[in-house]
């Protein structure tokens, strides 16, 4: 269940970046940066158990 939720969140972030990419402006930049932040947080959470 937790893996599926993480996969859906990662997919949503990737879709948000793809949708916001062709638009120029501060709003689309904020969307892309937030999606990147969420993806990095997911990666950090995944790597935490391998320390």
SEVO-407837 format. One record per residue: residue in three letters; x, y, z of N, C-alpha, C in turn. Coordinates in Angstrom, 3 decimals, padded with zeros to 6 digits. Atoms other than C-alpha are relative to their C-alpha. Layout:
REC;ala;X;Y;Z;X;Y;Z;X;Y;Z
...
This chain:
REC;unk;000.825;-001.197;000.000;000.000;000.000;000.000;000.867;001.258;000.000
REC;unk;-000.867;-001.168;-000.106;002.765;002.425;000.948;000.808;000.199;-001.282
REC;unk;-000.760;-000.097;001.241;004.738;001.628;-002.199;-000.880;000.568;-001.109
REC;unk;000.920;-000.502;001.018;001.697;002.259;-004.387;-000.281;001.484;000.192
REC;unk;000.235;-001.412;-000.279;001.049;005.588;-002.671;001.200;000.837;-000.427
REC;unk;-001.212;-000.725;000.416;004.665;006.682;-003.204;000.114;000.054;-001.511
REC;unk;-000.066;000.028;001.467;004.490;005.620;-006.847;-000.999;000.986;-000.595
REC;unk;000.999;-000.947;000.496;001.298;007.636;-007.371;000.443;001.445;000.230
REC;unk;-000.490;-001.350;-000.274;002.837;010.703;-005.724;001.121;000.358;-000.966
REC;unk;-001.090;-000.254;000.936;005.968;010.391;-007.870;-000.539;000.219;-001.412
REC;unk;000.593;-000.154;001.322;003.866;009.974;-011.012;-000.708;001.352;-000.127
REC;unk;000.674;-001.297;000.022;001.794;013.034;-010.111;001.000;001.141;-000.116
REC;unk;-001.029;-001.038;000.095;004.954;015.094;-009.658;000.603;000.050;-001.399
REC;unk;-000.553;000.035;001.355;006.340;013.974;-013.001;-000.986;000.598;-000.992
REC;unk;001.033;-000.567;000.875;003.049;014.811;-014.718;-000.083;001.510;000.194
REC;unk;000.050;-001.444;-000.261;003.032;018.241;-013.025;001.153;000.717;-000.689
REC;unk;-001.153;-000.615;000.669;006.514;018.983;-014.368;-000.214;000.017;-001.510
REC;unk;000.221;000.066;001.443;005.569;017.852;-017.879;-001.061;001.005;-000.432
REC;unk;001.065;-000.945;000.348;002.398;019.953;-017.868;000.478;001.444;000.152
REC;unk;-000.434;-001.375;-000.264;004.098;023.072;-016.439;001.185;000.419;-000.860
REC;unk;-001.223;-000.313;000.745;007.181;022.883;-018.680;-000.197;000.978;-001.145
REC;unk;000.095;-000.926;001.138;005.892;024.638;-021.819;-000.446;001.417;000.377
REC;unk;000.476;-001.313;-000.437;004.437;027.541;-019.811;001.153;000.784;000.605
REC;unk;-001.046;-000.864;-000.532;006.743;030.455;-019.074;-000.615;000.893;001.072
REC;unk;000.488;-000.872;-001.064;006.281;032.269;-015.790;000.395;-000.522;001.368
REC;unk;-000.371;000.353;-001.364;006.821;032.254;-012.065;-000.870;-001.113;000.556
REC;unk;000.910;001.029;-000.507;003.798;030.065;-011.404;000.415;-001.393;-000.429
REC;unk;-000.424;001.325;000.468;004.988;027.209;-013.581;001.351;-000.383;000.595
REC;unk;-001.279;000.284;-000.662;008.471;027.529;-012.106;-000.233;-000.495;001.421
REC;unk;000.304;000.421;-001.370;006.989;027.231;-008.614;-000.557;-001.421;000.021
REC;unk;000.553;001.356;000.075;005.038;024.124;-009.637;001.113;-001.013;-000.221
REC;unk;-001.091;000.929;000.289;008.149;022.494;-011.072;000.951;-000.147;001.185
REC;unk;-000.878;000.081;-001.168;010.278;023.358;-008.030;-000.645;-000.774;001.141
REC;unk;000.690;000.753;-001.042;007.635;022.018;-005.655;-000.015;-001.490;-000.330
REC;unk;-000.010;001.403;000.406;007.400;018.792;-007.659;001.389;-000.609;000.205
REC;unk;-001.366;000.475;-000.228;011.188;018.474;-007.535;000.262;-000.212;001.482
REC;unk;-000.170;000.132;-001.446;011.141;019.023;-003.782;-000.679;-001.259;000.520
REC;unk;000.726;001.197;-000.435;008.543;016.283;-003.317;000.733;-001.257;-000.464
REC;unk;-000.747;001.159;000.496;010.513;013.868;-005.524;001.275;-000.235;000.819
REC;unk;-001.202;000.146;-000.832;013.678;014.562;-003.511;-000.355;-000.508;001.392
REC;unk;000.432;000.484;-001.307;011.764;014.000;-000.268;-000.349;-001.486;-000.064
REC;unk;000.295;001.424;000.161;010.475;010.665;-001.577;001.285;-000.814;-000.107
REC;unk;-001.285;000.695;000.138;014.001;009.672;-002.557;000.730;-000.082;001.337
REC;unk;-000.654;000.005;-001.309;015.372;010.665;000.852;-000.675;-000.984;000.946
REC;unk;000.726;000.939;-000.847;012.651;008.686;002.616;000.300;-001.445;-000.395
REC;unk;-000.325;001.342;000.490;013.382;005.654;000.433;001.416;-000.408;000.423
REC;unk;-001.394;000.323;-000.320;017.131;005.853;001.089;000.265;-000.055;001.502
REC;unk;-000.218;-000.032;-001.451;016.701;006.329;004.844;000.161;-001.387;000.586
REC;unk;-000.082;001.347;-000.569;016.225;002.604;005.454;001.297;-000.718;-000.379
REC;unk;-001.249;000.635;000.418;019.550;001.793;003.752;001.236;000.654;000.614
REC;unk;-001.146;-000.626;-000.663;021.751;003.905;006.031;000.699;-000.986;000.880
